[in-house]
Amino acid sequence: MVVAGVAGFKAGVAPTNDSARLIHDWIENESFVWLVSADILDEYKAVLGRLHVRRALIGTIINLLGEEAEIRVLHFIDLA
């Protein structure tokens, strides 16, 4: 969703796909709570980098998520 959402954003133009509209709605209206972990943010950063998204834009996206999303610490339970 993040990658498709980023692809759907263009300066001064309404979002062009469902993912971009969802992200835009989240930013503008806080329409849902976005839960992330540090590992998820790292994965977003890596995927965007592999897709050759500009570093400055990657930084902007990761910073926005870090500031506006709820960061959760993951706890794993060994069920063995």
C-alpha positions as CSV (number, residue, x, y, z in Angstrom):
1,M,0.0,0.0,0.0
2,V,2.8,2.5,0.8
3,V,4.6,2.0,-2.5
4,A,1.4,2.3,-4.5
5,G,0.3,5.2,-2.4
6,V,3.6,7.0,-3.1
7,A,3.3,6.3,-6.8
8,G,-0.2,7.9,-6.8
9,F,0.9,11.2,-5.3
10,K,1.8,14.1,-7.5
11,A,2.3,17.7,-6.4
12,G,-0.8,19.7,-6.7
13,V,-2.9,16.9,-8.1
14,A,-5.5,14.8,-6.4
15,P,-4.4,11.2,-5.5
16,T,-4.6,9.0,-8.5
17,N,-5.1,5.5,-7.0
18,D,-6.9,3.9,-4.0
19,S,-3.8,3.6,-1.9
20,A,-2.9,7.2,-2.5
21,R,-6.4,8.3,-1.5
22,L,-6.3,6.2,1.6
23,I,-2.9,7.7,2.7
24,H,-4.2,11.2,1.8
25,D,-7.3,10.6,3.9
26,W,-5.1,9.4,6.8
27,I,-2.9,12.5,6.6
28,E,-5.8,15.0,6.2
29,N,-8.5,13.4,8.4
30,E,-6.8,10.9,10.7
31,S,-9.3,8.4,9.4
32,F,-7.6,5.4,10.9
33,V,-4.7,4.6,13.2
34,W,-1.6,3.4,11.4
35,L,0.4,0.9,13.5
36,V,4.0,0.3,12.6
37,S,7.1,-1.1,14.2
38,A,10.7,-0.1,13.7
39,D,11.1,-3.2,11.6
40,I,8.2,-2.2,9.4
41,L,9.6,1.3,8.9
42,D,13.0,-0.3,7.9
43,E,11.2,-2.6,5.5
44,Y,9.3,0.4,3.9
45,K,12.6,2.2,3.6
46,A,14.4,-0.8,2.0
47,V,11.6,-1.5,-0.5
48,L,11.3,2.2,-1.6
49,G,15.1,2.3,-2.0
50,R,15.0,-0.8,-4.2
51,L,12.3,0.9,-6.3
52,H,14.7,3.8,-6.8
53,V,12.5,6.3,-5.0
54,R,14.5,9.5,-4.3
55,R,16.3,9.4,-0.9
56,A,14.8,12.7,0.1
57,L,11.3,11.4,-0.6
58,I,12.0,8.2,1.3
59,G,13.2,10.3,4.3
60,T,10.0,12.4,4.1
61,I,7.8,9.3,4.1
62,I,9.6,7.5,6.9
63,N,9.7,10.7,9.0
64,L,6.0,11.3,8.5
65,L,5.2,7.7,9.5
66,G,7.5,7.9,12.5
67,E,5.8,11.1,13.6
68,E,2.1,10.4,12.8
69,A,1.7,6.6,13.0
70,E,1.7,4.7,16.3
71,I,4.9,2.9,16.9
72,R,4.5,-0.5,18.5
73,V,7.1,-2.7,20.0
74,L,6.7,-6.3,18.9
75,H,6.9,-9.0,21.4
76,F,7.3,-12.6,20.3
77,I,6.1,-15.6,22.2
78,D,7.8,-18.9,21.8
79,L,5.0,-21.4,21.5
80,A,7.3,-24.5,21.4
